[in-house]
Amino acid sequence: MNNKLKPRRPLKEKHYWEEWTGRIYTSICVVFLIVVMFSIVYFVASKGLSTFFQNGVSISEFLGGKTWNPTGEPAFYGALPFITGSFITTLLAALIASPLGLCAALFMTEIVPGKGKKILQPAIELLSGIPSVVYGFIGLSVIVPLLRSIFGGTGVGIAAGCLVLAVMILPTVTSIMADALSALPKGLRESSYALGATRWQTIYRVIIPTTLPALLTGVVLGMARAFGEALAVQMVIGNAPHVPTSLLESASTLTSVITLSMGNTTMGSVHNNALWSMALVLLVMTFVFVILVRLLERRNRV
Amino acid sequence: MFKKLPFILMTLTFVLVLAACGSKNDAGTEGAASNGSGEAATELSGNILAVGSTALLPLVEQAGQKFMAVDEYKNVTVQVQGGGSGTGLTQVSDGQATIGNSDVFAEEKLEDEAKVKELVDHQVAVVAMAPVSNKDTGVEDLTKQQLVDIFSGKVTNWKDVGGADQAIVIVNRPSSSGTRATFEKYALGAKMDDIQGSIQEDSSGNVRKLVAETPGAIGYLALSYLDDSLQVLKYEGVEATVENVEAGTYPVWAYEHMYTKGTPDAATQAFLDYILSDEIQQNDVTELGYIPMSGMKVKRDAAGNVVE
């Protein structure tokens, strides 16, 4: 009897101890994460804003100026070519990847749920594991020569950039869409079939409309990834600092110009600060994407 | 047992991270202990961090490996990082790096003159560049004026410089690049604006690939990147060869600099001396496509003045 009672007390104390170590550990991690996040935002913002407040570049020139010539006399810091480049490539990539992702997700969840998911899901997850340099190099070795032989010219440009990006964001778009579709209550499908609707009618009239906000979340997250992707795009887009007049003309994105120039400029110079301002634009855009996703999720719940 | 697993894993992770941080020092003391034969008192020790130019990176890395393998310098650790000339100069003048690798004179990059004065320039090699074009352009030789016309966008077809009837595609470096600065300064004589439709790539491998594959393309590359897939263009009739650069007849070249803040300490000085020693200069430097300092019959200062 005594023997039975004795081990209980230390056990209780042990649980107490476990509880507290767990709490302390998670709190440390949370505080660490918050500190890291805020210091990153603070660092980018302070660097990025000093272009305007210390170096006297006007915000309207930065956001609306078409000329980027930071080494010239006089220097111009117009980032409009990069902002438009980023938006065009991101939108086009989403336009290509969304229907593909939707079809793949529908195939996995609605059409061939068993086998389709077993084969397609690992294949798509594999795509997201390929490093972006490899995508860039494939783009440079396959897509650029292909576009060159079809349309003439150099083959380098926005078209090549958004094709590479579309493949890169496909895993994000597809997996989020597939999750959304499989989370749909079974009853909805079954009642649609019970009413005599065909599979296509069910997909088109029931499944897609009800899951639309969640499907859009996939698109938005894909766009956020595309907006921030640097290396692969930089290799195929051409990086000329001009607003392009055609899809096959060399253009730049915010990320490509940052990766190209950051290391070659000295900290604290106006050129360097202007690059940080672009990083700030990227950060703000990411916030916008996150807010969009939140709004879509809220609509999803109602 | 299984409830504890996460904690065990976490602890392990921390231990591993700490061990990784400390491993270099451990290796250092071990080396010193086993090296007890003879004059151990005068042994150099220390950590050297060289940061900057990616063009100079292969040489410093290779030299660093060899340097650490030498018995005398066993206790010196050399770490080499890329990041670009600007990063190198910033970090060395802020004291974060021991050595700042740069493709250009500090005077050309740093805006603050006081900072430039603190830095000591160690020139360790020379890099020469040649204009290159796609093979089908039908041009082998360009004058300075023709190059200026091409890179400023005045001439847009190869037939205007004596070649085939083909549009010119410029494959450039980004405007902040040291290679571009050298090419513009010594081949073109002036800074050029970026032309609409031109291509910019920062890696020499990509530049070579694009110039070799794109019809009508023109670009410029360091001598070590030249091969048969490209048409190497003569500059004012002078071929880009090591001999011509050394003799001063071919002007498109620049020093590779390793800057230190003030006079370097003993270990850093030993490393710099080692890079300038015959062993590195005659083997590694030429092997990697740079030109040794010893062969240069001309010298150049930050303003671009050439002296015998």
Interface residues (C-beta under 8 A of the other chain):
Chain A: E18 T21 Y25 W68 N69 P70 T71 G72 L140 S141 V144 P145 R148 T154 G155 V156 Q234 M235 G238 N239 A240 P241 H242 T245 E249 S250 S252 V257 T259 L260 S261 M262 G263 N264 T265 T266 M267 G268 S269 H271 N272
Chain B: K3 F7 M10 T54 G82 G83 G84 S85 G86 T87 L89 T90 D94 K109 L110 E111 V169 P174 S175 S176 S177 G178 K191 D193 D194 I195 Q196 G197 S198 I199 Q200 E201 D202 N206 K209 L210 E213 T214 A217
